[in-house]
Amino acid sequence: MKFRWSEWLTAAALVLAFSAFAAAEASEQASVDVEVQ
């Protein structure tokens, strides 16, 4: 099975975008928890 560059880059971009979004959500939630305490 051979991936095309465009498919590989699209998949990598989606993974990076999702991980960045998850990290932003986690850090935002952490700052909210700190403010509550």
C-alpha positions as CSV (number, residue, x, y, z in Angstrom):
1,M,0.0,0.0,0.0
2,K,1.5,3.3,-1.0
3,F,0.3,6.7,0.3
4,R,0.2,9.7,-1.8
5,W,1.9,12.8,-0.4
6,S,-1.3,14.8,-0.4
7,E,-3.2,12.2,1.5
8,W,-0.3,11.8,4.1
9,L,0.0,15.6,4.6
10,T,-3.8,15.9,4.9
11,A,-3.9,13.2,7.6
12,A,-0.9,14.8,9.4
13,A,-2.5,18.2,9.3
14,L,-5.7,16.8,10.8
15,V,-3.9,15.1,13.6
16,L,-1.8,18.2,14.4
17,A,-4.9,20.4,14.4
18,F,-6.8,18.0,16.7
19,S,-3.9,17.7,19.1
20,A,-3.5,21.5,19.2
21,F,-7.2,21.9,19.8
22,A,-7.1,19.3,22.6
23,A,-4.1,21.0,24.2
24,A,-5.8,24.4,24.1
25,E,-8.9,22.9,25.7
26,A,-6.9,21.2,28.4
27,S,-4.8,24.3,29.3
28,E,-8.0,26.5,29.3
29,Q,-9.7,24.1,31.6
30,A,-6.7,24.0,33.9
31,S,-6.6,27.9,34.1
32,V,-10.3,27.9,35.0
33,D,-9.7,25.3,37.8
34,V,-6.9,27.5,39.2
35,E,-9.1,30.6,39.2
36,V,-11.9,28.7,41.0
37,Q,-9.6,27.7,43.9
